[in-house]
Amino acid sequence: MVWAPLGPPRTDCLNLLHTPSKDSPNMSLEWLVAWSWSLDGLRDCIATGIQSVRDCDTTAVITVACLLVLFVWYCYHVGREQPRPYVSVNSLMQAGDANGLQNGYVYCQSPECLRCTHHEGLNQKLYHNLQEYAKRYSWSGMGRIHKGIREQGRYLNSRPSIQKPEVFFLPDLPTTPYFSRDAQKHDVEVLERNFQTILCEFETLYKAFSNCSLPQGWKMNSTPSGEWFTFYLVNQGVCVPRNCRKCPRTYRLLGSLRTCIGNNVFGNACISVLSPGTVITEHYGPTNIRIRCHLGLKTPNGCELVVGGEPQCWAEGRCLLFDDSFLHAAFHEGSAEDGPRVVFMVDLWHPNVAAAERQALDFIFAPGR
């Protein structure tokens, strides 16, 4: 819309304002005429603008409004999105090739594996990550995490030998070697309802063992005796796409679990196979913020799990929950005719870790930090 003056500029009126004259009544009259002309022009301008809006296409107005709403939503989404961290806590708990032995359990010697090398600067890096999280979000609800990081060395060194997580200990969590099914009732029921689905996908995978010693996607873990194989769908918080494509229904099932740890290095989901005669010697897990869930797929006689000195047996189609920060071991003392012991293993949040703490721990222990 372009506004054009209705008449020639009234410069004479402006001159009257600055030129002294004896005829002051005439000057006032001229000034009022000029002011009236200015108001008429302004009124015409406003009327023209209103008419332009009325004549505007309704579809165009709706389109512009939708674009404005999308832009506001995008700004909000970007503003609240958690950025990917790039600080230098490297590859927590990387399960590299084993070449060291401690207490009968194999540890890697990679300098990047904080679980095995106990990096001296870990506490400082974790505290830096906590401060970064608090600046972006809030310190609210961070009391236990702050306490745990600041006094991590004392907690890990003074823990009784029955429970001694190797990377991170969250204080003031209830401790028990085994948990009841009600601790994570929803996820336990989901897993048990889908027992046959998971078993069928495992049996399809396991057929490949007849063609070669170690099929693609499987990992052999070092043990003093026997063979222990794992097939990871999620390994230390990172999805393994090639393996997930081989077990699509099991992988989709993980998305329906409410308490599955999927965004930090303490989260795993895999099929674990013990051949007859296998012994997994006593060892500690990395943290007490999780509980490990085993869904029994194949559980022959002679198989046993010992956590904190308390033995338990698996059952097919049933979940067994335990805290792997306790000293634990597993055995398959059955015969070759019994076949392997097979469980589907998934890490769930400890029920007493609050939602705000879970979010902060996902940030602090994000994969690749």
JOGI-V116386 format. One record per residue. N is the residue number from 1. RES is the residue in one letter. PHI is phi in degrees with one decimal (999 if undefined). Layout:
# JOGI-V116386
n=N res=RES phi=PHI
n=N res=RES phi=PHI
This chain:
# JOGI-V116386
n=1 res=M phi=999
n=2 res=V phi=-117.9
n=3 res=W phi=-98.5
n=4 res=A phi=-119.0
n=5 res=P phi=-62.2
n=6 res=L phi=-81.7
n=7 res=G phi=-157.2
n=8 res=P phi=-66.2
n=9 res=P phi=-58.9
n=10 res=R phi=-95.0
n=11 res=T phi=-71.1
n=12 res=D phi=-65.2
n=13 res=C phi=-66.7
n=14 res=L phi=-67.7
n=15 res=N phi=-64.9
n=16 res=L phi=-63.4
n=17 res=L phi=-69.7
n=18 res=H phi=-111.4
n=19 res=T phi=-101.3
n=20 res=P phi=-64.6
n=21 res=S phi=-151.6
n=22 res=K phi=-78.3
n=23 res=D phi=-91.8
n=24 res=S phi=-62.6
n=25 res=P phi=-62.2
n=26 res=N phi=-63.1
n=27 res=M phi=-64.2
n=28 res=S phi=-64.0
n=29 res=L phi=-64.4
n=30 res=E phi=-63.2
n=31 res=W phi=-63.1
n=32 res=L phi=-65.0
n=33 res=V phi=-62.5
n=34 res=A phi=-64.6
n=35 res=W phi=-63.1
n=36 res=S phi=-62.5
n=37 res=W phi=-63.9
n=38 res=S phi=-64.2
n=39 res=L phi=-64.8
n=40 res=D phi=-61.7
n=41 res=G phi=-65.5
n=42 res=L phi=-64.5
n=43 res=R phi=-62.5
n=44 res=D phi=-63.9
n=45 res=C phi=-63.0
n=46 res=I phi=-64.0
n=47 res=A phi=-62.7
n=48 res=T phi=-64.3
n=49 res=G phi=-64.6
n=50 res=I phi=-64.1
n=51 res=Q phi=-64.4
n=52 res=S phi=-64.9
n=53 res=V phi=-65.5
n=54 res=R phi=-63.1
n=55 res=D phi=-80.4
n=56 res=C phi=-67.6
n=57 res=D phi=-68.6
n=58 res=T phi=-62.1
n=59 res=T phi=-61.8
n=60 res=A phi=-64.6
n=61 res=V phi=-63.1
n=62 res=I phi=-63.7
n=63 res=T phi=-62.5
n=64 res=V phi=-62.7
n=65 res=A phi=-63.5
n=66 res=C phi=-63.7
n=67 res=L phi=-62.2
n=68 res=L phi=-64.6
n=69 res=V phi=-63.7
n=70 res=L phi=-63.1
n=71 res=F phi=-65.8
n=72 res=V phi=-63.9
n=73 res=W phi=-62.8
n=74 res=Y phi=-62.0
n=75 res=C phi=-60.6
n=76 res=Y phi=-65.5
n=77 res=H phi=-62.8
n=78 res=V phi=-64.8
n=79 res=G phi=-67.3
n=80 res=R phi=-96.6
n=81 res=E phi=-67.8
n=82 res=Q phi=-75.9
n=83 res=P phi=-71.5
n=84 res=R phi=-71.0
n=85 res=P phi=-75.9
n=86 res=Y phi=-132.7
n=87 res=V phi=-74.4
n=88 res=S phi=-99.2
n=89 res=V phi=-84.1
n=90 res=N phi=-94.0
n=91 res=S phi=47.7
n=92 res=L phi=-58.5
n=93 res=M phi=59.0
n=94 res=Q phi=-64.2
n=95 res=A phi=-92.1
n=96 res=G phi=-73.5
n=97 res=D phi=-62.7
n=98 res=A phi=-84.4
n=99 res=N phi=-146.7
n=100 res=G phi=-134.3
n=101 res=L phi=-134.1
n=102 res=Q phi=-143.0
n=103 res=N phi=57.2
n=104 res=G phi=77.6
n=105 res=Y phi=-113.5
n=106 res=V phi=-83.1
n=107 res=Y phi=-123.2
n=108 res=C phi=-81.5
n=109 res=Q phi=-113.8
n=110 res=S phi=-66.6
n=111 res=P phi=-66.7
n=112 res=E phi=-89.7
n=113 res=C phi=-89.6
n=114 res=L phi=-70.1
n=115 res=R phi=-65.7
n=116 res=C phi=-94.9
n=117 res=T phi=-101.2
n=118 res=H phi=52.6
n=119 res=H phi=-53.9
n=120 res=E phi=-65.4
n=121 res=G phi=-91.4
n=122 res=L phi=-61.7
n=123 res=N phi=-60.0
n=124 res=Q phi=-63.9
n=125 res=K phi=-68.8
n=126 res=L phi=-64.0
n=127 res=Y phi=-67.0
n=128 res=H phi=-61.2
n=129 res=N phi=-65.2
n=130 res=L phi=-63.7
n=131 res=Q phi=-62.1
n=132 res=E phi=-62.6
n=133 res=Y phi=-62.4
n=134 res=A phi=-63.9
n=135 res=K phi=-66.8
n=136 res=R phi=-77.9
n=137 res=Y phi=-122.3
n=138 res=S phi=-164.5
n=139 res=W phi=-84.4
n=140 res=S phi=-59.4
n=141 res=G phi=79.6
n=142 res=M phi=-97.7
n=143 res=G phi=-58.8
n=144 res=R phi=-68.3
n=145 res=I phi=-65.6
n=146 res=H phi=-60.5
n=147 res=K phi=-63.2
n=148 res=G phi=-64.4
n=149 res=I phi=-69.7
n=150 res=R phi=-65.3
n=151 res=E phi=-118.2
n=152 res=Q phi=-59.8
n=153 res=G phi=-58.7
n=154 res=R phi=-65.8
n=155 res=Y phi=-63.3
n=156 res=L phi=-70.2
n=157 res=N phi=-80.0
n=158 res=S phi=-100.1
n=159 res=R phi=-66.1
n=160 res=P phi=-65.0
n=161 res=S phi=-64.4
n=162 res=I phi=-73.7
n=163 res=Q phi=-138.8
n=164 res=K phi=-153.8
n=165 res=P phi=-60.1
n=166 res=E phi=-90.8
n=167 res=V phi=-120.8
n=168 res=F phi=-144.1
n=169 res=F phi=-118.5
n=170 res=L phi=-94.8
n=171 res=P phi=-71.3
n=172 res=D phi=66.9
n=173 res=L phi=-93.5
n=174 res=P phi=-58.5
n=175 res=T phi=-114.4
n=176 res=T phi=-159.8
n=177 res=P phi=-62.3
n=178 res=Y phi=-120.8
n=179 res=F phi=-115.2
n=180 res=S phi=-73.6
n=181 res=R phi=-62.3
n=182 res=D phi=-71.3
n=183 res=A phi=-59.9
n=184 res=Q phi=-136.9
n=185 res=K phi=-59.4
n=186 res=H phi=-60.0
n=187 res=D phi=-68.6
n=188 res=V phi=-62.0
n=189 res=E phi=-66.2
n=190 res=V phi=-62.6
n=191 res=L phi=-64.3
n=192 res=E phi=-68.2
n=193 res=R phi=-65.5
n=194 res=N phi=-103.3
n=195 res=F phi=-55.6
n=196 res=Q phi=-64.9
n=197 res=T phi=-60.6
n=198 res=I phi=-66.2
n=199 res=L phi=-62.4
n=200 res=C phi=-62.4
n=201 res=E phi=-69.0
n=202 res=F phi=-63.6
n=203 res=E phi=-62.3
n=204 res=T phi=-64.3
n=205 res=L phi=-64.0
n=206 res=Y phi=-69.9
n=207 res=K phi=-61.9
n=208 res=A phi=-66.2
n=209 res=F phi=-67.5
n=210 res=S phi=-76.3
n=211 res=N phi=-98.5
n=212 res=C phi=-153.0
n=213 res=S phi=-70.5
n=214 res=L phi=-139.7
n=215 res=P phi=-63.2
n=216 res=Q phi=-61.8
n=217 res=G phi=97.8
n=218 res=W phi=-88.1
n=219 res=K phi=-124.6
n=220 res=M phi=-97.6
n=221 res=N phi=-98.9
n=222 res=S phi=-73.9
n=223 res=T phi=-139.8
n=224 res=P phi=-60.6
n=225 res=S phi=-151.1
n=226 res=G phi=79.2
n=227 res=E phi=-133.7
n=228 res=W phi=-128.0
n=229 res=F phi=-112.0
n=230 res=T phi=-134.2
n=231 res=F phi=-126.1
n=232 res=Y phi=-87.0
n=233 res=L phi=-94.8
n=234 res=V phi=-130.9
n=235 res=N phi=-120.6
n=236 res=Q phi=54.3
n=237 res=G phi=82.1
n=238 res=V phi=-118.7
n=239 res=C phi=-67.2
n=240 res=V phi=-106.2
n=241 res=P phi=-56.8
n=242 res=R phi=-62.9
n=243 res=N phi=-70.6
n=244 res=C phi=-64.4
n=245 res=R phi=-66.8
n=246 res=K phi=-82.5
n=247 res=C phi=-130.8
n=248 res=P phi=-64.0
n=249 res=R phi=-71.0
n=250 res=T phi=-67.1
n=251 res=Y phi=-64.9
n=252 res=R phi=-63.0
n=253 res=L phi=-61.1
n=254 res=L phi=-59.3
n=255 res=G phi=-68.6
n=256 res=S phi=-91.6
n=257 res=L phi=-84.4
n=258 res=R phi=-78.0
n=259 res=T phi=-119.1
n=260 res=C phi=-68.2
n=261 res=I phi=-83.7
n=262 res=G phi=-123.5
n=263 res=N phi=-120.2
n=264 res=N phi=-142.0
n=265 res=V phi=-69.6
n=266 res=F phi=-89.0
n=267 res=G phi=-101.6
n=268 res=N phi=-139.8
n=269 res=A phi=-146.0
n=270 res=C phi=-157.7
n=271 res=I phi=-97.1
n=272 res=S phi=-115.0
n=273 res=V phi=-122.8
n=274 res=L phi=-112.7
n=275 res=S phi=-80.4
n=276 res=P phi=-56.0
n=277 res=G phi=86.9
n=278 res=T phi=-87.0
n=279 res=V phi=-127.6
n=280 res=I phi=-99.7
n=281 res=T phi=-73.2
n=282 res=E phi=-58.2
n=283 res=H phi=-159.8
n=284 res=Y phi=-109.8
n=285 res=G phi=-80.5
n=286 res=P phi=-82.1
n=287 res=T phi=-157.4
n=288 res=N phi=-105.4
n=289 res=I phi=-82.4
n=290 res=R phi=-124.6
n=291 res=I phi=-122.6
n=292 res=R phi=-95.3
n=293 res=C phi=-110.6
n=294 res=H phi=-111.5
n=295 res=L phi=-96.9
n=296 res=G phi=-69.1
n=297 res=L phi=-103.8
n=298 res=K phi=-137.9
n=299 res=T phi=-133.5
n=300 res=P phi=-69.9
n=301 res=N phi=-66.0
n=302 res=G phi=86.5
n=303 res=C phi=-104.8
n=304 res=E phi=-152.9
n=305 res=L phi=-117.8
n=306 res=V phi=-120.2
n=307 res=V phi=-125.3
n=308 res=G phi=59.6
n=309 res=G phi=83.3
n=310 res=E phi=-105.0
n=311 res=P phi=-83.4
n=312 res=Q phi=-144.1
n=313 res=C phi=-118.1
n=314 res=W phi=-78.8
n=315 res=A phi=-136.7
n=316 res=E phi=-65.1
n=317 res=G phi=79.9
n=318 res=R phi=-123.2
n=319 res=C phi=-95.1
n=320 res=L phi=-121.9
n=321 res=L phi=-108.0
n=322 res=F phi=-151.1
n=323 res=D phi=-98.2
n=324 res=D phi=-82.3
n=325 res=S phi=-75.9
n=326 res=F phi=-77.9
n=327 res=L phi=-60.7
n=328 res=H phi=-143.8
n=329 res=A phi=-148.9
n=330 res=A phi=-139.3
n=331 res=F phi=-137.6
n=332 res=H phi=-130.7
n=333 res=E phi=-101.7
n=334 res=G phi=-79.2
n=335 res=S phi=-91.3
n=336 res=A phi=-61.4
n=337 res=E phi=-66.7
n=338 res=D phi=-71.7
n=339 res=G phi=81.5
n=340 res=P phi=-78.8
n=341 res=R phi=-91.6
n=342 res=V phi=-129.3
n=343 res=V phi=-133.0
n=344 res=F phi=-96.6
n=345 res=M phi=-107.6
n=346 res=V phi=-143.3
n=347 res=D phi=-94.0
n=348 res=L phi=-116.1
n=349 res=W phi=-66.7
n=350 res=H phi=-59.4
n=351 res=P phi=-62.2
n=352 res=N phi=-97.2
n=353 res=V phi=-89.2
n=354 res=A phi=-70.7
n=355 res=A phi=-60.9
n=356 res=A phi=-63.8
n=357 res=E phi=-68.7
n=358 res=R phi=-61.7
n=359 res=Q phi=-62.1
n=360 res=A phi=-66.8
n=361 res=L phi=-67.3
n=362 res=D phi=-60.7
n=363 res=F phi=-71.0
n=364 res=I phi=-67.1
n=365 res=F phi=-109.0
n=366 res=A phi=-61.7
n=367 res=P phi=-56.6
n=368 res=G phi=88.8
n=369 res=R phi=-74.5
